[in-house]
Amino acid sequence: MNNFLYKLGKSAATKSRRVLFTFIASIVLLGGVAGAVGAGYSTEIRLGNTDSQKASDLLVANFASASGDSATLVFYSDGSPGLLEGTGADAIKNSLTEISGQADVESITPLQYSADNTTAFVNVQFAKMASDLSAEHLNRLEASTEKVTSAGVESSMRGPVVDRWRDRMPPVGEFIGILAAIVLVTLLFKSFFATLVTMGAALIGLILGNNVLAVVSGFVDIPSVAPTIAIMLGLGAGIDYALFLVARYRNRLRLGDDRITAAANANSTTGTSVITAGAIVVVSILGLYVTGIDVIGRMGLAAAIVVAVSAVTSVTLVPALLKMAGHRVLPKAERKPEESKSTPELVEGRTSGRIASAMAKKPWLSTISATVVLMLFAAPAANLNLGQPDDSNRPVGDTMRVAYERLAEGFGPGFNGPLVIAVDLKEASDKDQALTDLGANLAGAPGVAVVAPPQINDAGDTAVIAVIPTTAPQDEETSVLVENLRTEVIPNALGDSGALAYVGGQTATFDDLAQKVQDSLLALVLVVVGMSLILLTFFFRSVVLPVASAFMNLLSIGAAYGVVTLAFQTEAGAQLLGVNQQPVVSFVPMLMFAILFGLSMDYNVFLLSAVREAKDRGESARASVVSGIRRTSSLISTAGAIMATVFLGFMLTDETEVKMIGLGLAVAVIIDVTIVRLILAPGLLSLIGEKAWWIPNWLNKVLGKPRTLE
């Protein structure tokens, strides 16, 4: 591979302006294609052969009026005479009349009032799914309810349509991450042009990757949260990849290479590590498809696309930019070619080298101590509670939280998580009797507050029944109710009537998602770890190092799980973060595992490449470990600091799942570049010694000619 990358780097450096123009033109072209194919992101969750998915599919096929998404409008007034009469009541009626005539509005339910008449709500049913509507639909709703607010009545709204199209927080976190990265890279390289090449290549790769993702979204349903996760990961990885290439180029200049040769040599050595690291990240994330959960697999696909484009951009665009920058990527004192030739390669990481040397001298102590500390970090994950945060977890004052709280106060906590019972009557011998029996059994089930009368479609072969639980969507009792309805209440009610009924709705869907995550997590771990071991075996020509790397990665990931559990599931952690105590979003641990395993392997690849170079120079096993850590510590520490800052910046978003992922990834990276890199790695690798590079002869022959590092 390195011969190919050498030629690629040399060609890109020779035709640097053409390469840069090609990237810019590709961004513009893909942006136009994305607009032409109707790029867009979906909020739909499909869960295969689950009860909630069957309910959704039945309603979409046979109950058009119930198959679209909705918006719930909530009105509140604590003054006399409440909402029954007066200017406020008139404003509400006028507003609803206006809304009923808006585009794609299928129906509006009658106003329902709380017992004290202070709270009222309606459901605005649209003919399409939220992802098929637009921000204009929500803007029209908001404009109509402003008249109600002007009359002195509080108005708020929630539901899929509101969630999909409401205004999001500006990308403050992204900007903070980029600004911090610029500062850190500048402090490391002490050159404006080195920073410009690093950040410029990373941002161009990120923009290009997101344009590719936008085009893909015109043909494949990509979840709406996926682009944010992809940007988070693509930005961190892109900066890392460019950072390592720029550092190697600077060293090649110091050794006397001209600009084109230096770019080619950097690409053939560090570029190989970049492609390998990127491939491991992509393989790890695409491993999410083994879960069989479309929404999670497509989140992985989105992130993999952006990371892959970032890696390819690094080995193609960075050599071109480096040639254009030339010796200006060096500090001012080294910029003249004759001075850079006489300047020896910088000795970096003296402190980290001393730490690594001390850890390597007492390998059992350092290995066991680091392992125990990381396991203590991971211990809280034993109480990890998977679920789905609801609108009560949104920021104070958010319209969706206000609506949630008003409905809970006026109608009960279960009102915010209604269960939708979809009834298939095609084979029913007596449809009316089947619906009567079902309604009676539902009403008598423990945990049910209200059962609405059944609504039947025009063909008379499908019915839908709304069930209001007595408990809130996040409560364990609500999940118990869902399970009881499916296994006991509905089968007993319908018996041999020929009718079939499925429990759906958002609450049931999230329960099914959490269950599928639990059922498929082990398969994901086995696939991701297995594929990574294969790639690393090919790259390092060792069967021992990949296993050691996997061990270190799993400890880092476990520690990240523990911190996320403490941060969001405990009162103290939630208060510290300024969020509500809540369960961990069901797909977050799975997504974190796939991403973190790949990212941690990134640093392992760069570190172990340096260790191998030292070994190839004739150093002992222990000395090569210390040398590798010393040589890479500044770069890996800076890269880790950049990535952690980027991830932490995303905690400023109002998307709960992004907060959790951002915190988990940041914690794992910080642990990786400190405890793992400086304590566990030197101890463990010193324990293994020369055996670290062992590989069976037959496997070595199968893999072919080994790669060279220089």
C-alpha positions as CSV (number, residue, x, y, z in Angstrom):
1,M,0.0,0.0,0.0
2,N,2.8,2.4,0.9
3,N,4.2,2.3,-2.7
4,F,0.8,3.3,-4.0
5,L,0.5,6.1,-1.4
6,Y,4.0,7.3,-2.3
7,K,3.0,7.6,-5.9
8,L,-0.3,9.2,-4.9
9,G,1.4,11.7,-2.6
10,K,4.0,12.6,-5.3
11,S,1.4,13.0,-8.0
12,A,-0.8,15.2,-5.7
13,A,2.2,17.4,-4.7
14,T,3.3,17.7,-8.3
15,K,-0.2,18.8,-9.4
16,S,-1.1,20.6,-6.2
17,R,-3.3,23.4,-7.7
18,R,-5.2,21.0,-9.8
19,V,-5.9,18.8,-6.8
20,L,-7.1,21.7,-4.7
21,F,-9.4,22.9,-7.6
22,T,-10.8,19.4,-8.0
23,F,-11.8,19.2,-4.3
24,I,-13.5,22.6,-4.4
25,A,-15.3,21.7,-7.7
26,S,-16.4,18.4,-6.2
27,I,-17.9,20.2,-3.2
28,V,-19.9,22.5,-5.5
29,L,-21.0,19.7,-7.8
30,L,-22.1,17.4,-5.0
31,G,-24.0,20.3,-3.4
32,G,-26.0,20.7,-6.6
33,V,-26.6,17.0,-7.0
34,A,-27.9,16.9,-3.4
35,G,-30.4,19.5,-4.2
36,A,-31.5,17.8,-7.4
37,V,-32.1,14.4,-5.7
38,G,-34.1,15.9,-2.9
39,A,-31.6,15.3,-0.1
40,G,-33.2,15.1,3.4
41,Y,-33.1,13.3,6.7
42,S,-35.7,11.1,8.2
43,T,-37.2,10.8,11.8
44,E,-38.8,7.5,11.1
45,I,-37.7,4.5,13.1
46,R,-38.2,1.1,11.5
47,L,-37.7,-1.9,13.8
48,G,-38.3,-4.9,11.5
49,N,-40.5,-7.7,12.9
50,T,-41.6,-6.0,16.1
51,D,-45.1,-5.3,17.4
52,S,-44.7,-1.5,17.1
53,Q,-43.5,-1.8,13.5
54,K,-46.5,-4.0,12.6
55,A,-48.8,-1.5,14.2
56,S,-47.2,1.3,12.1
57,D,-47.3,-0.6,8.9
58,L,-50.9,-1.6,9.4
59,L,-52.0,2.0,9.9
60,V,-49.9,3.3,7.0
61,A,-51.5,0.7,4.7
62,N,-55.1,0.8,5.8
63,F,-55.7,3.9,7.9
64,A,-54.4,7.0,6.0
65,S,-55.9,9.4,8.4
66,A,-53.8,7.9,11.2
67,S,-50.7,7.1,9.3
68,G,-49.2,10.7,9.1
69,D,-47.5,12.5,11.9
70,S,-49.1,15.0,14.2
71,A,-48.5,18.1,16.3
72,T,-50.2,18.5,19.7
73,L,-51.2,22.1,20.5
74,V,-51.6,22.9,24.2
75,F,-53.3,26.0,25.6
76,Y,-53.2,27.1,29.2
77,S,-54.7,29.9,31.3
78,D,-54.9,30.1,35.0
79,G,-57.2,33.1,35.1
80,S,-61.0,33.2,35.3
81,P,-63.0,31.8,33.5
82,G,-60.2,29.5,32.2
83,L,-60.4,28.5,28.6
84,L,-64.2,27.9,28.2
85,E,-65.1,31.5,27.3
86,G,-63.8,35.0,26.8
87,T,-61.3,36.4,24.3
88,G,-58.9,33.6,24.9
89,A,-61.5,30.9,24.0
90,D,-62.5,32.9,20.8
91,A,-58.8,33.2,19.8
92,I,-58.3,29.4,20.2
93,K,-61.3,28.6,18.0
94,N,-60.3,31.1,15.3
95,S,-56.8,29.7,15.3
96,L,-58.0,26.2,14.9
97,T,-60.3,27.2,12.1
98,E,-57.3,28.7,10.3
99,I,-55.1,25.6,10.9
100,S,-57.7,23.3,9.6
101,G,-57.4,24.9,6.2
102,Q,-53.6,24.7,6.0
103,A,-51.7,22.5,3.6
104,D,-51.5,18.7,4.4
105,V,-53.6,19.0,7.5
106,E,-55.8,15.9,7.5
107,S,-57.9,16.6,10.6
108,I,-58.0,18.3,14.0
109,T,-59.4,16.5,17.0
110,P,-62.0,18.3,19.2
111,L,-60.7,20.5,22.0
112,Q,-60.3,18.5,25.2
113,Y,-60.3,20.4,28.5
114,S,-58.8,19.5,31.9
115,A,-61.1,19.1,34.9
116,D,-60.3,22.7,36.0
117,N,-60.6,24.1,32.5
118,T,-57.2,25.7,32.7
119,T,-55.6,23.4,30.1
120,A,-56.8,22.3,26.7
121,F,-55.3,20.5,23.7
122,V,-55.9,19.4,20.2
123,N,-54.0,17.0,17.9
124,V,-53.4,18.3,14.4
125,Q,-53.1,15.2,12.2
126,F,-51.1,15.7,9.0
127,A,-51.5,13.5,5.9
128,K,-47.7,12.9,5.7
129,M,-44.9,11.9,7.9
130,A,-42.9,14.7,9.5
131,S,-39.9,14.0,7.3
132,D,-42.1,14.6,4.2
133,L,-43.3,18.0,5.4
134,S,-41.2,21.2,5.7
135,A,-40.4,24.0,8.1
136,E,-43.2,26.0,6.5
137,H,-45.8,23.6,8.0
138,L,-44.5,24.4,11.5
139,N,-44.1,28.1,10.8
140,R,-47.8,28.2,9.8
141,L,-48.8,26.5,13.0
142,E,-46.8,28.9,15.0
143,A,-48.2,31.9,13.2
144,S,-51.7,30.7,13.9
145,T,-51.1,30.2,17.6
146,E,-49.5,33.6,18.0
147,K,-53.0,35.1,18.0
148,V,-53.9,32.9,21.0
149,T,-50.8,34.2,22.8
150,S,-51.8,37.8,22.0
151,A,-55.1,37.1,23.7
152,G,-53.3,36.2,27.0
153,V,-53.4,32.5,26.7
154,E,-50.2,30.5,26.9
155,S,-49.7,28.2,23.8
156,S,-47.1,25.5,23.4
157,M,-46.7,22.5,21.1
158,R,-45.1,19.1,20.8
159,G,-45.1,16.0,18.6
160,P,-43.1,14.6,15.7
161,V,-43.8,17.5,13.4
162,V,-42.6,20.1,16.0
163,D,-39.6,18.0,16.9
164,R,-38.5,17.6,13.2
165,W,-38.9,21.2,12.1
166,R,-38.4,23.4,15.1
167,D,-35.4,25.8,15.3
168,R,-32.3,24.1,16.5
169,M,-29.5,25.7,18.6
170,P,-26.8,27.3,16.4
171,P,-23.7,25.0,16.1
172,V,-21.9,26.7,18.9
173,G,-20.2,23.5,19.9
174,E,-18.7,22.9,16.5
175,F,-17.3,26.4,16.4
176,I,-15.8,26.1,19.8
177,G,-14.2,22.7,18.8
178,I,-12.7,24.2,15.6
179,L,-11.4,27.3,17.5
180,A,-9.8,25.1,20.2
181,A,-8.3,22.9,17.5
182,I,-6.7,25.9,15.8
183,V,-5.1,27.0,19.0
184,L,-3.8,23.6,19.9
185,V,-2.4,22.9,16.5
186,T,-0.7,26.3,16.4
187,L,0.9,25.6,19.8
188,L,2.1,22.3,18.6
189,F,3.6,23.3,15.2
190,K,4.4,27.0,15.9
191,S,3.6,27.7,12.3
192,F,0.5,29.4,10.9
193,F,0.9,27.5,7.6
194,A,1.1,24.1,9.3
195,T,-2.1,25.0,11.1
196,L,-3.7,26.2,7.9
197,V,-2.9,23.0,6.1
198,T,-4.1,20.8,9.0
199,M,-7.4,22.6,9.5
200,G,-8.0,23.5,5.9
201,A,-7.7,19.8,4.8
202,A,-9.8,18.6,7.7
203,L,-12.6,21.2,7.0
204,I,-12.6,20.5,3.2
205,G,-12.8,16.8,3.9
206,L,-15.7,17.4,6.3
207,I,-17.6,19.5,3.9
208,L,-17.0,17.1,1.1
209,G,-18.1,14.1,3.3
210,N,-21.3,15.9,4.3
211,N,-22.1,16.6,0.7
212,V,-21.6,13.0,-0.2
213,L,-23.9,12.1,2.7
214,A,-26.5,14.6,1.5
215,V,-26.5,12.9,-1.9
216,V,-26.9,9.5,-0.3
217,S,-29.8,10.7,1.8
218,G,-31.7,11.4,-1.4
219,F,-31.8,7.6,-2.0
220,V,-31.5,6.1,1.6
221,D,-33.4,7.2,4.7
222,I,-30.7,8.7,6.9
223,P,-31.8,9.5,10.5
224,S,-32.0,13.2,11.2
225,V,-29.5,12.9,14.2
226,A,-27.0,11.1,12.0
227,P,-25.4,14.2,10.3
228,T,-24.6,15.7,13.7
229,I,-22.9,12.5,14.8
230,A,-21.1,12.3,11.5
231,I,-19.8,15.9,11.8
232,M,-18.6,15.2,15.3
233,L,-16.7,12.2,14.3
234,G,-15.5,13.4,10.9
235,L,-14.2,16.7,12.3
236,G,-12.2,15.0,15.0
237,A,-10.8,12.2,12.8
238,G,-10.1,14.6,9.9
239,I,-8.0,16.9,12.1
240,D,-6.1,13.9,13.5
241,Y,-5.2,12.4,10.1
242,A,-4.0,15.7,8.7
243,L,-2.1,16.5,11.9
244,F,0.0,13.3,11.7
245,L,0.7,13.8,8.0
246,V,1.9,17.4,8.5
247,A,4.1,16.3,11.4
248,R,5.8,13.6,9.3
249,Y,6.2,16.0,6.4
250,R,8.0,18.5,8.7
251,N,10.4,15.8,9.8
252,R,11.1,14.7,6.2
253,L,12.0,18.4,5.4
254,R,14.3,18.4,8.4
255,L,16.0,15.3,7.0
256,G,16.7,17.1,3.7
257,D,13.9,16.0,1.4
258,D,12.6,18.5,-1.1
259,R,8.9,19.5,-0.9
260,I,7.6,16.9,-3.4
261,T,9.7,14.1,-2.0
262,A,8.8,15.0,1.6
263,A,5.1,14.9,0.8
264,A,5.5,11.6,-1.0
265,N,7.5,10.0,1.9
266,A,5.0,11.3,4.5
267,N,2.2,9.8,2.5
268,S,3.8,6.4,2.1
269,T,4.5,6.0,5.8
270,T,2.0,8.0,7.9
271,G,-0.5,7.8,5.1
272,T,-0.5,4.0,5.5
273,S,-1.4,4.4,9.1
274,V,-4.1,7.0,8.2
275,I,-5.8,4.6,5.7
276,T,-5.5,1.7,8.2
277,A,-6.9,3.7,11.0
278,G,-9.7,5.1,8.9
279,A,-10.5,1.6,7.6
280,I,-10.8,0.3,11.2
281,V,-13.1,3.2,12.1
282,V,-15.3,2.6,9.0
283,V,-15.4,-1.2,9.6
284,S,-16.3,-0.7,13.3
285,I,-19.1,1.7,12.5
286,L,-20.5,-0.3,9.6
287,G,-20.6,-3.2,12.1
288,L,-23.7,-1.6,13.4
289,Y,-25.6,-3.2,10.5
290,V,-25.2,-6.6,12.3
291,T,-27.8,-5.4,14.8
292,G,-30.5,-5.6,12.2
293,I,-31.8,-2.2,13.4
294,D,-32.1,0.0,10.3
295,V,-32.0,3.3,12.1
296,I,-28.8,2.4,14.0
297,G,-27.2,0.8,10.9
298,R,-27.9,4.0,8.9
299,M,-26.4,6.2,11.7
300,G,-23.3,4.1,11.3
301,L,-23.4,4.4,7.5
302,A,-23.6,8.2,7.8
303,A,-20.6,8.4,10.1
304,A,-18.6,5.9,8.0
305,I,-19.2,7.9,4.9
306,V,-17.8,11.1,6.4
307,V,-14.8,9.4,8.1
308,A,-13.9,7.5,4.8
309,V,-14.0,10.8,2.9
310,S,-11.9,12.5,5.5
311,A,-9.2,9.7,5.3
312,V,-9.1,9.8,1.5
313,T,-9.0,13.6,1.6
314,S,-6.0,13.4,4.0
315,V,-3.8,11.2,1.7
316,T,-4.8,13.2,-1.4
317,L,-5.3,16.8,-0.5
318,V,-2.8,17.2,2.3
319,P,0.3,16.3,0.1
320,A,-0.9,19.0,-2.4
321,L,-1.4,21.6,0.4
322,L,2.0,20.7,1.9
323,K,3.8,21.2,-1.4
324,M,2.1,24.6,-1.7
325,A,3.1,25.6,1.8
326,G,6.6,24.2,1.5
327,H,9.1,25.1,4.3
328,R,6.6,27.6,5.7
329,V,5.0,24.7,7.7
330,L,8.2,24.8,9.8
331,P,8.8,27.3,12.6
332,K,10.4,30.5,11.3
333,A,13.9,29.6,12.5
334,E,13.9,26.5,10.3
335,R,12.2,27.8,7.1
336,K,15.4,28.1,5.0
337,P,16.1,24.8,3.3
338,E,19.8,24.8,4.4
339,E,18.8,25.5,8.0
340,S,16.1,22.8,8.0
341,K,18.7,20.3,6.7
342,S,21.0,21.0,9.6
343,T,18.3,20.9,12.2
344,P,18.0,17.4,13.7
345,E,14.6,15.8,14.2
346,L,13.0,17.3,17.3
347,V,13.2,15.3,20.5
348,E,9.7,15.4,21.8
349,G,7.9,13.8,24.7
350,R,10.7,13.7,27.2
351,T,8.2,13.8,30.1
352,S,6.0,11.1,28.6
353,G,9.2,9.1,27.8
354,R,10.3,9.2,31.5
355,I,6.8,8.1,32.6
356,A,6.7,5.3,30.0
357,S,10.1,4.2,31.0
358,A,9.1,4.0,34.7
359,M,6.0,2.0,33.8
360,A,7.9,-0.4,31.6
361,K,10.4,-1.1,34.4
362,K,7.5,-2.3,36.6
363,P,5.2,-3.8,34.0
364,W,3.1,-5.9,36.4
365,L,2.4,-3.0,38.7
366,S,1.5,-0.6,35.9
367,T,-0.6,-3.0,34.0
368,I,-2.6,-4.2,37.0
369,S,-3.0,-0.7,38.5
370,A,-4.3,0.8,35.2
371,T,-6.6,-2.1,34.7
372,V,-8.1,-1.8,38.2
373,V,-8.6,2.0,37.8
374,L,-10.3,1.6,34.4
375,M,-12.6,-1.1,35.8
376,L,-13.6,1.2,38.7
377,F,-14.5,3.8,36.1
378,A,-16.6,1.2,34.3
379,A,-18.3,-0.2,37.4
380,P,-21.3,2.2,37.3
381,A,-22.2,0.8,33.9
382,A,-23.5,-2.4,35.6
383,N,-26.6,-0.3,36.5
384,L,-26.9,1.1,32.9
385,N,-30.6,1.7,32.2
386,L,-31.6,1.9,28.6
387,G,-34.6,4.0,27.6
388,Q,-35.6,7.0,25.7
389,P,-35.6,10.5,27.3
390,D,-38.9,12.3,26.7
391,D,-39.9,16.0,26.4
392,S,-39.6,16.5,30.1
393,N,-35.8,16.3,29.7
394,R,-35.7,19.2,27.3
395,P,-34.4,22.6,28.4
396,V,-36.6,24.7,30.6
397,G,-38.8,27.0,28.5
398,D,-38.6,24.8,25.4
399,T,-42.0,24.7,23.8
400,M,-42.0,20.9,23.8
401,R,-41.2,20.7,27.5
402,V,-43.8,23.3,28.4
403,A,-46.5,21.3,26.4
404,Y,-45.4,18.1,28.1
405,E,-45.6,19.6,31.6
406,R,-49.0,21.3,31.0
407,L,-50.5,18.0,29.7
408,A,-49.1,16.1,32.6
409,E,-50.5,18.6,35.1
410,G,-53.9,18.8,33.5
411,F,-54.5,15.2,32.3
412,G,-52.1,13.0,34.1
413,P,-48.5,11.8,33.5
414,G,-49.4,9.0,31.1
415,F,-51.1,11.5,28.7
416,N,-47.7,12.3,27.1
417,G,-47.1,8.7,26.1
418,P,-50.3,7.3,24.6
419,L,-50.2,3.7,23.3
420,V,-51.7,3.1,19.9
421,I,-53.4,-0.2,19.5
422,A,-53.7,-1.1,15.7
423,V,-56.4,-3.7,15.1
424,D,-56.5,-5.9,12.0
425,L,-60.1,-6.9,11.4
426,K,-59.7,-8.5,8.0
427,E,-60.2,-12.1,9.4
428,A,-62.5,-11.2,12.3
429,S,-65.7,-13.2,12.4
430,D,-67.5,-10.5,14.4
431,K,-65.7,-7.2,14.2
432,D,-68.0,-5.3,16.6
433,Q,-67.7,-8.0,19.3
434,A,-64.0,-8.2,18.9
435,L,-63.6,-4.4,19.3
436,T,-66.0,-4.4,22.3
437,D,-64.1,-7.2,24.1
438,L,-60.8,-5.6,23.3
439,G,-61.9,-2.2,24.6
440,A,-63.2,-3.8,27.9
441,N,-60.1,-5.7,28.5
442,L,-57.8,-2.8,27.8
443,A,-59.9,-0.6,30.2
444,G,-59.6,-3.2,33.0
445,A,-55.8,-3.7,32.6
446,P,-53.6,-2.5,35.5
447,G,-51.8,0.8,34.6
448,V,-54.5,2.0,32.1
449,A,-56.0,5.4,32.8
450,V,-58.2,5.9,29.8
451,V,-59.2,3.9,26.7
452,A,-60.5,6.0,23.8
453,P,-63.4,4.7,21.6
454,P,-62.1,2.8,18.6
455,Q,-61.8,4.6,15.2
456,I,-62.5,2.4,12.2
457,N,-61.3,3.1,8.6
458,D,-63.7,3.4,5.7
459,A,-63.2,-0.1,4.5
460,G,-64.1,-1.4,8.0
461,D,-61.0,-3.7,8.1
462,T,-58.7,-1.7,10.4
463,A,-59.3,0.1,13.7
464,V,-57.1,2.1,16.0
465,I,-57.6,2.5,19.8
466,A,-55.7,5.1,21.9
467,V,-54.7,3.9,25.4
468,I,-53.5,6.4,28.1
469,P,-51.3,4.9,30.8
470,T,-51.4,6.0,34.4
471,T,-47.6,6.5,34.3
472,A,-45.2,8.7,32.4
473,P,-43.4,7.4,29.2
474,Q,-40.0,6.9,31.0
475,D,-41.5,5.0,34.0
476,E,-40.7,1.3,34.2
477,E,-44.4,0.7,34.9
478,T,-45.2,1.9,31.4
479,S,-42.9,-0.7,29.9
480,V,-44.5,-3.3,32.1
481,L,-47.9,-2.3,30.8
482,V,-46.8,-2.6,27.2
483,E,-45.5,-6.1,27.8
484,N,-48.7,-7.0,29.7
485,L,-50.9,-5.8,26.9
486,R,-49.0,-7.8,24.3
487,T,-48.7,-11.1,26.2
488,E,-51.8,-11.2,28.3
489,V,-54.5,-8.6,27.8
490,I,-54.8,-8.5,23.9
491,P,-54.5,-12.3,23.4
492,N,-57.1,-13.0,26.1
493,A,-59.5,-10.3,24.6
494,L,-59.3,-11.5,21.0
495,G,-59.0,-15.2,21.6
496,D,-60.1,-17.0,18.4
497,S,-62.0,-14.1,17.0
498,G,-59.7,-13.9,14.0
499,A,-58.7,-10.3,14.8
500,L,-55.1,-9.3,15.4
501,A,-53.9,-6.3,17.4
502,Y,-50.5,-4.7,17.8
503,V,-49.3,-2.2,20.4
504,G,-47.6,0.8,18.8
505,G,-47.0,4.4,19.4
506,Q,-43.7,6.2,20.4
507,T,-43.5,4.7,23.8
508,A,-43.9,1.1,22.6
509,T,-41.5,1.8,19.7
510,F,-38.7,3.0,22.1
511,D,-39.3,-0.1,24.3
512,D,-38.9,-2.3,21.2
513,L,-35.7,-0.4,20.2
514,A,-34.2,-0.9,23.6
515,Q,-34.9,-4.6,23.5
516,K,-33.4,-5.0,20.1
517,V,-30.3,-3.2,21.2
518,Q,-29.9,-5.5,24.2
519,D,-30.5,-8.6,22.0
520,S,-27.9,-7.6,19.4
521,L,-25.1,-5.9,21.4
522,L,-23.1,-9.1,21.8
523,A,-23.2,-9.7,18.1
524,L,-22.0,-6.2,17.4
525,V,-19.1,-6.6,19.9
526,L,-18.0,-9.9,18.3
527,V,-18.1,-8.5,14.7
528,V,-16.4,-5.2,15.4
529,V,-13.6,-6.8,17.5
530,G,-13.2,-9.6,15.0
531,M,-12.9,-7.4,12.0
532,S,-10.5,-5.0,13.7
533,L,-8.3,-7.9,14.8
534,I,-8.1,-9.1,11.2
535,L,-7.2,-5.6,9.9
536,L,-4.5,-5.1,12.6
537,T,-3.1,-8.6,12.0
538,F,-2.6,-7.7,8.4
539,F,-1.1,-4.3,9.2
540,F,1.3,-5.2,12.0
541,R,2.0,-8.8,11.0
542,S,1.3,-10.0,14.6
543,V,-1.5,-11.9,16.2
544,V,-0.6,-10.7,19.7
545,L,-0.6,-6.9,19.3
546,P,-4.2,-6.8,17.9
547,V,-5.4,-8.7,21.0
548,A,-3.5,-6.4,23.3
549,S,-5.0,-3.4,21.4
550,A,-8.5,-4.8,21.7
551,F,-8.0,-5.4,25.4
552,M,-7.0,-1.7,26.0
553,N,-9.8,-0.5,23.8
554,L,-12.4,-2.5,25.7
555,L,-11.2,-1.0,29.0
556,S,-11.5,2.5,27.7
557,I,-15.0,1.9,26.3
558,G,-16.1,0.4,29.6
559,A,-14.8,3.4,31.5
560,A,-16.7,5.7,29.1
561,Y,-19.9,3.7,29.7
562,G,-19.5,4.1,33.5
563,V,-19.0,7.9,33.3
564,V,-22.1,8.3,31.0
565,T,-24.1,6.3,33.4
566,L,-23.0,8.4,36.4
567,A,-23.5,11.6,34.4
568,F,-27.1,11.0,33.3
569,Q,-28.6,8.4,35.5
570,T,-27.6,9.8,38.9
571,E,-28.9,13.0,40.5
572,A,-25.5,14.4,41.3
573,G,-24.2,13.8,37.7
574,A,-27.3,15.3,36.1
575,Q,-27.1,18.4,38.3
576,L,-23.4,18.8,37.4
577,L,-24.2,18.7,33.7
578,G,-27.3,20.8,34.1
579,V,-29.6,18.2,32.7
580,N,-32.5,16.1,34.1
581,Q,-31.8,12.7,35.5
582,Q,-32.8,10.2,32.8
583,P,-32.1,6.8,31.2
584,V,-29.3,6.5,28.6
585,V,-30.8,6.6,25.1
586,S,-31.1,3.0,24.0
587,F,-28.9,3.1,20.9
588,V,-26.1,5.3,22.5
589,P,-24.0,2.5,24.1
590,M,-24.1,0.6,20.8
591,L,-23.1,3.6,18.7
592,M,-20.4,4.6,21.3
593,F,-18.9,1.1,21.1
594,A,-18.6,1.0,17.4
595,I,-17.1,4.6,17.2
596,L,-14.8,4.3,20.2
597,F,-13.4,0.9,19.2
598,G,-12.4,2.4,15.9
599,L,-11.1,5.7,17.3
600,S,-9.0,4.0,20.0
601,M,-7.5,1.8,17.3
602,D,-6.5,5.0,15.5
603,Y,-4.0,5.9,18.3
604,N,-2.9,2.3,18.7
605,V,-2.0,2.2,15.0
606,F,0.0,5.4,15.2
607,L,1.7,4.4,18.5
608,L,2.5,0.8,17.5
609,S,3.8,2.0,14.1
610,A,6.4,4.1,15.9
611,V,7.2,1.2,18.2
612,R,7.8,-1.0,15.2
613,E,10.0,1.5,13.6
614,A,12.1,1.6,16.7
615,K,12.2,-2.2,16.8
616,D,13.3,-2.3,13.2
617,R,16.2,0.0,14.1
618,G,17.4,-2.7,16.5
619,E,16.1,-1.4,19.8
620,S,15.0,-4.0,22.4
621,A,11.3,-4.7,23.0
622,R,11.1,-2.5,26.1
623,A,13.2,0.3,24.6
624,S,11.2,0.4,21.4
625,V,8.0,0.8,23.5
626,V,9.4,3.8,25.4
627,S,10.8,5.2,22.2
628,G,7.5,4.9,20.4
629,I,5.6,6.6,23.2
630,R,8.2,9.4,23.4
631,R,8.1,10.0,19.7
632,T,4.3,10.1,19.4
633,S,3.3,11.5,22.7
634,S,3.1,15.2,21.7
635,L,1.2,14.4,18.5
636,I,-1.2,11.9,20.2
637,S,-1.7,14.2,23.2
638,T,-2.5,17.1,21.0
639,A,-4.7,15.0,18.7
640,G,-6.5,13.6,21.8
641,A,-7.0,17.1,23.2
642,I,-8.4,18.3,19.9
643,M,-10.8,15.4,19.6
644,A,-11.9,15.6,23.2
645,T,-12.6,19.3,22.8
646,V,-14.6,18.7,19.6
647,F,-16.7,16.0,21.3
648,L,-17.3,18.1,24.4
649,G,-18.4,21.0,22.3
650,F,-21.3,18.9,21.0
651,M,-22.6,18.7,24.5
652,L,-23.9,22.3,24.0
653,T,-26.6,20.9,21.6
654,D,-30.2,20.4,22.8
655,E,-30.2,16.8,21.4
656,T,-29.9,14.5,24.4
657,E,-28.4,11.6,22.5
658,V,-25.7,13.8,21.1
659,K,-24.9,15.1,24.5
660,M,-24.4,11.5,25.8
661,I,-22.3,10.5,22.8
662,G,-20.2,13.6,23.0
663,L,-19.5,13.1,26.7
664,G,-18.8,9.4,26.2
665,L,-16.4,9.9,23.3
666,A,-14.5,12.7,25.1
667,V,-14.0,10.7,28.3
668,A,-12.8,7.7,26.3
669,V,-10.3,9.8,24.3
670,I,-9.0,11.5,27.5
671,I,-8.6,8.1,29.2
672,D,-6.9,6.7,26.1
673,V,-4.2,9.4,25.8
674,T,-3.5,9.4,29.5
675,I,-4.1,6.2,31.5
676,V,-4.0,3.8,28.6
677,R,-1.2,5.4,26.6
678,L,1.2,6.4,29.4
679,I,0.6,3.6,32.0
680,L,-1.2,0.6,30.6
681,A,0.4,0.4,27.1
682,P,4.1,0.5,28.3
683,G,3.3,-1.9,31.1
684,L,1.4,-4.4,29.0
685,L,3.7,-4.2,25.9
686,S,6.7,-4.7,28.2
687,L,5.1,-7.7,29.7
688,I,4.5,-9.2,26.3
689,G,8.0,-8.3,25.1
690,E,9.3,-9.8,21.9
691,K,6.3,-12.1,21.7
692,A,4.2,-9.0,20.7
693,W,5.4,-9.5,17.1
694,W,4.8,-13.2,16.9
695,I,2.9,-14.6,13.9
696,P,2.6,-18.1,12.6
697,N,4.8,-18.7,9.6
698,W,1.8,-20.0,7.5
699,L,-0.2,-16.9,8.3
700,N,2.7,-14.6,7.4
701,K,3.0,-16.4,4.1
702,V,-0.7,-16.0,3.4
703,L,-0.5,-12.2,4.1
704,G,2.3,-11.8,1.6
705,K,5.2,-9.4,1.6
706,P,5.1,-7.2,4.7
707,R,4.8,-3.5,4.5
708,T,7.8,-1.3,5.1
709,L,7.7,1.7,7.3
710,E,10.3,3.9,5.6
